[in-house]
């Protein structure tokens, strides 16, 4: 081929690369816009994340320049891999010449890995900012091999990392596709209807749901009005039934802006504003306020509601006039973990109790959660589940229990537990980890973890892909921490070290 022919065939290559570069930038911008617009919730699946990943996956292309045999289409170079390939079992860090002069057997390689990880973690774990008591556990989820532990069996107050246990227990008890029903049934007397709470924590009275799909009082009112008018009824007395839950409605810590009174009939988590997460003063009687909101929605649809809604008991086996459903349990679990939603956590804990035949109360939750986790085959010795949210300091779990549950969720034989992993916030990107391990941290985008914070208590538990491609589960629990800020930074350094060690 002469120089002239080479020069002629190279011109389209340059232009094609320019087009590829522009397209890549535009694709990433479009992906980011899609994530912002779609949000992470789509019937329990992370649609926005999936779409974004798909847009990044187009790493190759073809040059359609010259149409001659001398200038055949050439594949555009692919982007370098984000992660190194997973090492084959038993492979070490040898010379690659087949001489066997590397690190030796898989056990020897594992020992070397554990030694390097311990060397990285021990000085970080000794940070005074992490308080006077610490529990730590790191395991390989594929093999169950313990890579590092320190006080891993000590039961400690976990704060919100107990939501990992709440999530696993509810998914094991009910399955990821389970939906929670809110219904309207005929009452005992003529012209009476009863709004019956099923414990749906996503129930909303807003015209537009503030955070993804959920049970809708608006749709329920529309369907109820249609059913009543079809029966020739345009005036009703409204009762409400929240008797599914038993025991105290107030958490043992008392009135708190992080949690509404726990009832089986609560719309918008008892929030008086447009918020959907974070602390805010809540309704003192969410069941009554939800019934009042439903009465107003019926009136808007031409059904007169006489008097004030009153507490009533629905007849057993009554056929509903209308019903509305929560998202699948997988979606509720993901939202709970990403935003550390205490209201969803307490609702899911009660659903676990109901599915286990225990009372839907704080006492029933303590009984059912531990039993369901033990049935999964994890060691619950010393554990106590005084609530579902982790607000109660009486909760006790070990770092080893948390990593065992994360490994169960990663087990291909346990697909029903997978939302425990997919719901964890992503370091530097989502939920309670949006601003942690962000930027140039080696854990940014690779680490998913649940945070935990109470006064003097800080914790972090989740998963990370290490440089060799292994999915590791880790948990770090601390007690008597002097200040939350330095303690969180110390935990983030520990997690980043797990992400960076091989």
N, C-alpha and C positions, 0 to 999 in steps of 0.2 A: 504494500500500500504506500503510495507517495505521500509527501507532506501535505500537499494540497487536499488530498482525500481525507487525511486525518483532521485537518483544520475544519473542513466542511462538516464533518460528523460531530465535532465537539461543540459547535454553537448551540444546537438544541439541548445538549446536556446541561450547559450553563443555565439556560432559560428554564429548563425543567426543575433544576435544583432551586432556582428562585421561587418558582411556583410552589414547590413542596414546602419551602421554608415559610412562605406567606400563608399557605394552607394550614401548616402546623400551628402557627401562632393564632390564626383565626379559629381553628378547631379548639385550642385550649381556652380561648376567650369565650367561645360559645359554650363549652363545657362548664366553665365557672358560672356563667349566667344561668345555665340549666340547673345547677346545684342550688343557686340562690333562689330561683323561682320555684323549683319543685319541692324543696325541703326533703328531709331524709325519710319521710314516712309514706309508705305505699303498701298497705295491707301486710305489714310486717316485713316487707322487703325494702332494702336500701336502694331504691330506684335511682336516685340522683347519683349515688356513688357508683352504681353499676354503669350508668350512662357515661359518667366521667371517665371511668376506667376504660370503657370501650373506645372512647375517642382517643385516649392515649395509646391504645393498642395498635393503631395503624402505623407501624414502624417501617414498612417497606413500600415500594412502589415500582413503577416501570417507566423507562424512558421510551417515549413513542416518537422520537425524533425522525431520523432518516429512515426511509422505507426500503433501503437496499440491503442486499445480503452482507455487504461490507460493514453495515452499521446496524447490527441486530439490536433489538431492545435490551437495555441493560437494567438490572434491578438497582434501585436506589439503595444506598447503604442504610442499614437499619440502625436505630439508636442503640447505644450500649445498654446492656442489661442493668436493671436497677439493683438486683441482688446477685451475688455470686451463686453459682450452681451448688445444689446440695451435694455434700460429699457422700459417696457410696458408703454403705455400712462397712466398717472395718478399715476404711481408707484413712491414712494418716496424712501428714504433711511432708511426705518423702520427696525424693528427687524426681520421681516420675519416670525413671529409667528402667523400672522393673527389677531393680537390684535388691529391693527390700531394705534399703538403708534409711527409710523414713521413720515415722514415730511408732511403727509396729502395729500390733493388733488393735481392733476397735476398742477393747478395754483399756489399753495403754493410752490411746488417743483420748478416750473419755476421761481418763485420770488426768491427763495433761490439761484438757479443757477445764475440768473442775478446779484444778490447781490455779490456773490463770484467773478464773472467775473469782475464786476465793481471795486471791491476792488483790484483785480490783475492788471487791466489796468490803472486806474487813475494815480498812481504814475509813471508808465512807460511812460504815455502820457505826463507827466509834464517834461520829460527830456529836458533840454535846447538844446541838440543836435538836437532836432526835430523842431527847429526854433520858429517863433513867431505866426504861425497860424497852426491849426491842424483840421482835420476832421476825424471822426472815426465812423464806423458802423459795428456791428456784429449781424447777424440774423441766426435763425434756418431755413435752406432751406426747410425742410419738412412742417413746419407750418407757416413760414413767421413771426414768433414772433421775435420782436426786443429784443435782449439780452443786447445790450449796444450801446449807441450812444453819440457822443459829436460833435456838429457842423456838424451833418450828412447831413443837407440840404444846407450847405454852398457850393456854386460853387467855385471850386479852380482849379488851373492849375494841370492837372493830370500827365503830362509827358506821358510815354509810357503805363501807365495803361489805357489810352483811347483806346488802341488796343482791349480791351475787348468789348467796344462799337462798334468798327469797325467790329470785328468778328461777334457779334450778329446781327448787321444790315445786313451784307452781307449774312449770313446764312438764315435770315428771308426773304430776298429779292429773293434769288436764290436757296436755298436748298443745302444740303451737297453734292449732287451728280453732281452738275453743273460743266461743264468743259469749259475752255476758248480755242477758236480755233485760230490758226495762219494758214493762207491759202496762196496759190499761185493761181492767176487767170490769164486768158488771158488779155493782154492789149488792148488798142484801135487800135493800128496799127499792121501790120503783123510782126511776129517775136518778139513781146514784151510780157513779162510776168511781173506781179506785185506781190510782196511780201506784204501781207496785215496783219498788226498787229491787234490782238484782245485784247491786254493788258495782255497777259499771263506773270506773273512775274517769272515763273519757266523756261521760254524758255532758252535753252542753245545751244551754238555752239560747245561745247566740245564733243569729241568722247565718253567720259564716263562722265555721269552726276556727278557733285561734291556732290550733296546732294539729293539722291533719284530720283524717276522718275519725268519727266516733259516733256514739249513740247521740241522736238528735231529738231533743224535746220538740223542736219545730216540726220535724217530719212526723213525730208521734202525734202531735196535736192535729196536724192536717189529716192523718189517717183516722184518728179518733173522731174528728168532726164529720168526716165522710161517712163513717160507719153509723154514727148517731143519726145523721140526716136521712140516711137510707132507711133507718128504722122509724122515721117520723118523729125523732126527738130533737128538740132545739134548746132545751133547758135541763141542766143537771145539777146535782149536788156532788161536789168532788171530795173524795177521801184520799188519803195517802197511807201506804203500808211500807214501813222501813224495818219490819220485824225480822228480816233475814239475819241481821247481825244481832248479837246479844252482848251483854256486859256493858261496861262504861264506854261512852262515846269519846270521852276525853282521854288523850294519851297520858300515861303516868307523869310526864313532865308538866302537864297542865296546858293551859291555853298558850298557843305558840304560833307565831306568824309563818312557821315552816310547815304547818299541818293543820287542816281543818278537823273539826270533830268527825270521828269515823262513823259514818252511817251508810246504810245500803241504798240511800236515795240522795245523792249529792250531785248538783250540776255545777260545772265549771270550778270544781274543787272548792266551792264556797268562796270564790274570789269575787270581790265587789267591783273590780276594774277589768281592763282588757288584758291583763297579764296571763301567762299560762305556765310560768315557772318562777321560782324565787320566792323569798319571804314577802308576805303582805297580810294585813289583818283580815281574818276570815269571818264568815257568817257564824253566829253563835248557834243557829238551828238550821243547818243546811237542808234537812228534809222538808221542813215547813216552807222555807224560801223556795225550794225547787217546786213544790206543789203550787205555790203562789204564781211562780213564773209560768207553769203549765196552764193554770187557770186563765192568765192573761192571754196566752197564745190561743186558747180555745175561744175566748171572746173575740179576738181578732178574726176568727174564722166562722163567726156567726152562731156560736153556741153560748148561751147565757149560763153563767155559773152562779148559783144562788148561795149567798153566805160565804164565810171563810172556809178554805180547805181544812178538814179535820182528820186527825189520825184515825185509821180504821184498819180492820183485818180483812184481807181478801179471802174469799172462800177457797178451800183446797180443791184443786182440779178445775177451777173456773176457766172457761175458754176465753182467751184474750180478745178484746175488740181490735186491738192494734199492738204492735211491738216495734221496738228499735233495738239494734244490736251494736255492741262495741266492735272495734277492730278485732282481728284475731289476737289471741294472747301473745303471739310472737311480737306483734307491733306494740302492745302495751309494755312488754318486757324491754324492748329496745328503747322506747321513750323514757321509761323509768330509769334505765341505766345511763343513758346519755345525759339526761338533765338532772339526775339524782332526785327524782320526783318522789317525795315522801308519801303523798296521797295515793299514788298508784301502788307504791310498795305495800302500804297497809291494806289496800283493797285486794291485791294479789295474795297476800298472806292469808286473808280470810277466805278467799276462794280455795286455797289449798286446804284450809281447815274443813270447809264444807265438803270438798271432794273426798276427804279422809274420814268423814263421819264425826268430826270433832266440832264443838261449838265455834261459831264465827265470832270469837272474842280474842282478847289478848292472851288469855289462858289457853284457848284452843289453838291459837297460832303457835305458841311455845311447844305444845304437844305434837301438832301435826308436822311442823317444819322439820324438827329433828328426826321424826320417824321416817319421813319421806326421803331425807338425805341419807339416812342409814340404809334404806332400801336400795339406794344407788350403789352401795358398796364402799362408801367413804367412811373414814374413822371420825365419829362425832364425839369421842370421849372428851369430857370437860366442857362441851359446848352448851350454850343456852341461847334460845331465841325468844327474847322477851317482847319483841315486836318485829315488824317487817322492814322498817325503815332504817334502823340503826340509831335513832334518836335516844333510845334508852341505854344508859350506861350499864345496865344489867346484862345486856347482850355480851356473850363471850364466845369467841371462835379462835382458832389457831391459824397461823400463816400456812401450816401444812394442809389444813382443811380447805382453805381457799384455793390453793394451787391444785389440790386433788379435784375440786369441783370444776376448775377451768380445764383440766385435762379431760375430765368426763365430757365436757361440752365440745372438746376438740375430737373426741373419739368418733370415727366414721360409723361405729355401731350405735351411736346415740344421736342421730340427726335431730331428734325432738329438742335437744338441749342447745342446739347451735345458736339461737338468739342470745344466749348468755355471752357469746363472743361478739356477735355482730352488733350488739347494742352498746358495747363498751365505747366510750369516747375515744377519738383519735388524737394523739398528742400533737399539739400545734394547730388543730383544725376544728374540732367539734366539741360541743357540750362543755363539761367541766374541765376538759383538758385543752380547750382552745388556746389558752395563753401559756400553757406549761409544756416544757420540752419542745419549744417552737424554734423557728428560725434555723440556725445551722446545727442544732442539737442532733447527735447521731440517732436519737430516738424519734425525731419528728416524722410523722407519717407512718412509722413502723410499729409504734407502740400503741396499744389500746388498753385502757385501764380505768378502774373505778376508784374514785377518790373517797376519802373519809375524813371528816373534820368535826371534832367537838372540842370544847375548851380543854386543852392539855392532851388531846388525843389526835393523832394524825396517822393516816394509813393510805396505802396505794397497792392495788392488786390488779393484775391483768396479764396480757400476753405481749410478746415481742418476737420479731423474726431476727435471729442473730446473723452475723456475717456469713455463716456457712449455710444459711437457709433453714435452720431448725426453728420450729415454733416453740418458744419457751414460755412457761407460765411462772409468774413470780408473785410474791406477796410480802409486803413490808408493813409491820404493825409497830406503833410506838406509843408510849405512855409518858405522862408528866413532861410533855414538851413545853419549854419556856414561852415560845412565841410561835404562832402558826406560820408566818411567812418563812422564816429560816428553816422550820421543820419541813415545809413543802419543798423548798429548794433542795434540802438534803435527800428527801425521797426521790425527787426528780433525778438527782445525780446517781442514785442507786439504780434507778430504772434505766438510765442512759448507759450505765456501765454494763448492765445485762445485755443491752442492745449492741454494745460495741465489743464485747468480749467474745472470743471464739475458742 
